[in-house]
Amino acid sequence: MTKHSHCVIFTDLDGTLLDHDSYSWAPAAAAIGRIKQLHIPLIAISSKTLAELSFLNDRDDIFDGLIGENGGVICLGDQLEHPGPTTKTIDGARNAIARAVSGPLAGFRTSSPAVIARETGLAPADAARAAQRHCSDPLIWAPTETDIAIAQSIAGEFGLKLVKGGRFHTLCGPTDKGKAMNKMIEMLIGIGRLPSPPAKPATIALGDSANDATMLAAADFPVQIPQKHGGAILPLIDDTKLLIAPEPGPTGWNSAINQLLDQIFNARVQAH
């Protein structure tokens, strides 16, 4: 029988668990080891594609579940949910935006791996996986504020949103990380990794940018990771529970997770 966890952790990747420059999670290894010892489900929730997330997890075996494209695709074992918009809708909106804005615009879906590698610093093979998008498209452009407003308006006409992440504006559907988080909890309950209601597992969520706000707002313990090359830290959500990690990237992630696990499990010991 699967061991129940009374806690579940959702984490953004780029700039959060993965270092902004090196894409390494090594400074968070101690906290990840603790999570595994406690049998706590760790869920990746990212703007990355399912191809990227699966490759990372096949290599490093970190995550119990994968949520890609800002909540547009949800994978737990052999279960796959695809609440995001169609590629036809995404392509139509991007092309309309390209015709309306002041400068050149491309998306990952229609760019070569070489172009994506240049824009992201990814290796060519990784860039090719980043292009395998089904329900979202990061835009490659240098927009003015007017361009952003125009793009947001056109996205709305197609039933889409333009979401600002750590590096890119991404064209995506009305799905978001918060909704996907709740769906993943249902799926984890379904396979016995989380207890059924009325028991309620504690949820921890960690992110660093605006597209993480819905996930942080939905969590019992939201953690904002400071951006490595950012300026003043502005809270992503207005919530007194929000914890600002002491450092950017995986180092801050490691500290925040250990602090919260101490807090959660010490509280449970005291309650009993």
C-alpha positions as CSV (number, residue, x, y, z in Angstrom):
1,M,0.0,0.0,0.0
2,T,1.3,3.5,-0.9
3,K,2.4,5.5,2.1
4,H,0.3,8.6,2.5
5,S,2.0,12.0,2.8
6,H,0.3,14.8,4.6
7,C,2.3,17.4,2.7
8,V,2.9,18.1,-1.0
9,I,5.4,20.5,-2.6
10,F,5.0,22.3,-5.9
11,T,8.0,24.1,-7.4
12,D,8.7,26.3,-10.3
13,L,12.0,25.4,-12.0
14,D,13.9,28.2,-13.8
15,G,15.2,30.7,-11.2
16,T,13.5,28.8,-8.4
17,L,14.8,25.2,-8.0
18,L,17.2,25.6,-11.0
19,D,19.8,28.3,-10.9
20,H,19.0,31.1,-13.3
21,D,22.4,30.8,-15.1
22,S,23.7,27.3,-14.7
23,Y,20.3,25.4,-14.5
24,S,21.7,23.4,-11.6
25,W,19.7,22.2,-8.6
26,A,22.7,20.9,-6.7
27,P,22.5,23.5,-3.8
28,A,19.0,22.1,-3.0
29,A,20.1,18.4,-2.9
30,A,20.0,18.2,0.9
31,A,16.4,19.4,1.1
32,I,15.4,17.1,-1.8
33,G,16.9,14.2,0.0
34,R,14.9,15.1,3.1
35,I,11.7,15.3,1.0
36,K,12.3,11.8,-0.4
37,Q,12.9,10.4,3.1
38,L,9.6,11.8,4.3
39,H,7.8,10.4,1.2
40,I,6.5,13.9,0.3
41,P,5.3,14.2,-3.3
42,L,7.4,16.8,-5.1
43,I,5.8,18.2,-8.2
44,A,7.5,20.3,-11.0
45,I,5.2,23.1,-12.2
46,S,6.8,25.1,-15.0
47,S,6.4,26.9,-18.3
48,K,8.7,24.2,-19.6
49,T,7.4,21.6,-22.0
50,L,6.5,18.0,-21.0
51,A,9.4,16.9,-23.2
52,E,11.8,19.1,-21.1
53,L,10.4,18.0,-17.8
54,S,10.4,14.3,-18.7
55,F,14.0,14.5,-19.8
56,L,15.1,16.2,-16.6
57,N,13.2,13.7,-14.5
58,D,14.5,10.7,-16.4
59,R,18.0,11.9,-15.8
60,D,17.7,13.1,-12.2
61,D,14.7,11.3,-10.8
62,I,13.5,14.3,-8.6
63,F,9.8,14.7,-9.2
64,D,6.7,12.5,-8.6
65,G,4.6,14.5,-11.0
66,L,5.0,17.0,-13.8
67,I,3.0,20.1,-14.8
68,G,4.1,21.8,-17.9
69,E,3.4,24.9,-20.0
70,N,2.0,26.9,-17.1
71,G,-0.6,24.3,-16.2
72,G,-1.6,23.4,-19.7
73,V,-0.4,19.7,-19.4
74,I,-0.5,17.6,-16.3
75,C,1.3,14.2,-16.0
76,L,1.3,11.8,-13.1
77,G,2.7,8.3,-14.0
78,D,0.7,7.2,-17.0
79,Q,-2.1,9.7,-16.3
80,L,-2.1,12.7,-18.7
81,E,-4.4,15.7,-18.5
82,H,-4.3,18.3,-21.2
83,P,-6.5,21.3,-20.2
84,G,-4.6,23.8,-22.4
85,P,-5.7,25.4,-25.7
86,T,-5.0,23.9,-29.1
87,T,-1.9,24.6,-31.1
88,K,-4.0,26.1,-33.9
89,T,-5.3,28.7,-31.4
90,I,-1.8,29.5,-30.1
91,D,-0.4,29.9,-33.6
92,G,-3.2,32.1,-34.8
93,A,-2.8,34.5,-31.8
94,R,1.0,34.7,-32.2
95,N,0.7,35.4,-35.9
96,A,-1.9,38.2,-35.3
97,I,0.4,39.7,-32.6
98,A,3.4,39.6,-34.9
99,R,1.4,41.6,-37.5
100,A,0.4,44.2,-35.0
101,V,3.5,45.0,-32.9
102,S,6.3,47.4,-33.8
103,G,9.2,45.0,-34.0
104,P,10.0,41.5,-35.1
105,L,8.4,38.7,-33.1
106,A,8.8,34.9,-33.2
107,G,7.7,32.1,-30.9
108,F,9.5,29.0,-29.6
109,R,7.0,26.8,-31.6
110,T,8.2,28.2,-34.9
111,S,11.9,28.9,-34.1
112,S,14.8,26.7,-34.8
113,P,16.7,25.0,-31.9
114,A,19.7,27.3,-32.7
115,V,17.6,30.4,-32.2
116,I,16.1,29.1,-28.9
117,A,19.6,28.1,-27.7
118,R,20.8,31.6,-28.4
119,E,18.0,33.2,-26.5
120,T,18.1,30.9,-23.5
121,G,21.6,29.6,-23.2
122,L,20.3,26.0,-23.6
123,A,22.2,23.4,-25.4
124,P,20.8,22.6,-28.9
125,A,19.2,19.3,-27.8
126,D,17.6,21.0,-24.8
127,A,16.4,23.8,-27.0
128,A,14.8,21.3,-29.4
129,R,12.8,19.9,-26.4
130,A,11.8,23.5,-25.5
131,A,10.2,23.8,-28.9
132,Q,7.9,20.8,-28.4
133,R,5.1,23.0,-27.2
134,H,1.4,22.0,-27.3
135,C,-0.6,24.7,-25.6
136,S,1.7,27.8,-25.0
137,D,4.4,29.7,-26.8
138,P,7.1,32.0,-25.2
139,L,7.6,35.0,-27.4
140,I,11.0,36.1,-28.7
141,W,10.8,39.9,-29.1
142,A,12.0,43.2,-27.6
143,P,8.6,44.8,-26.9
144,T,7.7,48.3,-25.9
145,E,5.0,48.8,-23.2
146,T,2.6,49.6,-26.1
147,D,3.5,46.3,-27.8
148,I,2.8,44.4,-24.6
149,A,-0.6,46.0,-24.3
150,I,-1.4,45.2,-27.9
151,A,-0.4,41.6,-27.5
152,Q,-2.4,41.3,-24.3
153,S,-5.5,42.6,-26.1
154,I,-5.1,40.3,-29.1
155,A,-4.4,37.3,-26.8
156,G,-7.7,38.0,-25.1
157,E,-9.5,38.0,-28.5
158,F,-8.3,34.4,-28.9
159,G,-9.3,33.4,-25.4
160,L,-5.7,33.4,-24.3
161,K,-3.4,35.3,-21.9
162,L,0.0,36.8,-22.1
163,V,1.9,35.8,-18.9
164,K,5.3,37.3,-17.9
165,G,7.7,34.7,-16.6
166,G,11.3,35.1,-15.4
167,R,12.6,35.5,-19.0
168,F,9.8,35.6,-21.5
169,H,6.2,36.7,-22.1
170,T,4.4,33.5,-22.8
171,L,1.2,33.1,-24.8
172,C,-1.0,30.5,-23.0
173,G,-4.6,29.6,-22.2
174,P,-6.9,30.4,-19.3
175,T,-5.3,27.5,-17.4
176,D,-2.9,28.6,-14.7
177,K,-0.5,27.0,-12.1
178,G,-3.0,27.4,-9.3
179,K,-5.7,25.4,-11.1
180,A,-3.2,22.8,-12.2
181,M,-2.0,22.4,-8.6
182,N,-5.5,21.6,-7.4
183,K,-6.0,19.1,-10.2
184,M,-2.7,17.4,-9.3
185,I,-3.8,17.1,-5.7
186,E,-6.9,15.3,-6.9
187,M,-4.8,12.9,-8.9
188,L,-2.4,12.2,-6.0
189,I,-5.4,11.4,-3.8
190,G,-6.6,9.1,-6.5
191,I,-3.4,7.0,-6.4
192,G,-3.1,7.0,-2.7
193,R,-0.2,9.3,-2.3
194,L,-2.3,11.9,-0.4
195,P,-5.1,11.0,2.1
196,S,-8.7,11.4,1.0
197,P,-11.0,14.1,2.4
198,P,-11.7,15.2,5.0
199,A,-8.0,15.0,5.7
200,K,-6.2,18.0,4.1
201,P,-2.5,17.8,3.2
202,A,-0.4,20.9,3.7
203,T,0.7,22.5,0.4
204,I,4.0,24.2,-0.1
205,A,4.6,26.2,-3.3
206,L,7.8,27.9,-4.5
207,G,8.2,30.4,-7.3
208,D,10.0,33.5,-8.4
209,S,7.9,35.3,-11.0
210,A,4.5,36.7,-11.9
211,N,3.3,33.4,-13.5
212,D,3.7,31.7,-10.2
213,A,1.3,34.0,-8.3
214,T,-1.8,31.8,-8.7
215,M,0.2,28.8,-7.4
216,L,1.5,30.8,-4.4
217,A,-2.0,32.1,-3.7
218,A,-3.4,28.6,-3.6
219,A,-0.8,27.2,-1.2
220,D,-0.9,26.9,2.5
221,F,2.8,27.8,2.6
222,P,3.8,30.1,-0.3
223,V,7.5,30.8,-0.8
224,Q,8.8,33.5,-3.1
225,I,12.4,32.9,-4.3
226,P,14.3,36.2,-5.0
227,Q,15.3,36.7,-8.6
228,K,19.1,36.3,-9.0
229,H,19.5,39.4,-11.2
230,G,16.4,41.3,-10.0
231,G,16.3,44.5,-8.0
232,A,14.1,45.2,-5.0
233,I,11.9,42.3,-4.0
234,L,8.2,43.0,-4.6
235,P,5.8,40.4,-3.1
236,L,4.1,38.4,-5.8
237,I,1.0,38.0,-3.6
238,D,-0.6,40.0,-0.8
239,D,-0.5,37.4,1.9
240,T,1.0,37.5,5.4
241,K,1.9,33.8,5.0
242,L,4.2,34.6,2.2
243,L,7.8,33.6,3.0
244,I,10.6,35.3,1.1
245,A,13.6,32.9,0.8
246,P,16.9,34.3,2.0
247,E,18.7,33.8,-1.3
248,P,17.9,33.3,-5.0
249,G,17.6,29.9,-6.7
250,P,18.3,26.5,-5.3
251,T,20.3,27.8,-2.3
252,G,17.2,29.9,-1.1
253,W,15.0,26.9,-2.1
254,N,16.9,24.6,0.2
255,S,16.8,27.0,3.1
256,A,13.1,27.7,2.8
257,I,12.1,24.0,2.4
258,N,14.0,23.0,5.5
259,Q,12.5,25.9,7.5
260,L,9.0,25.0,6.5
261,L,9.4,21.2,7.1
262,D,10.7,22.0,10.5
263,Q,7.7,24.2,11.2
264,I,5.1,21.8,9.8
265,F,6.4,18.7,11.5
266,N,7.2,20.3,14.8
267,A,3.6,21.7,14.9
268,R,2.3,18.2,14.3
269,V,4.4,16.8,17.1
270,Q,3.2,19.4,19.5
271,A,-0.4,18.8,18.4
272,H,-0.1,15.2,19.5
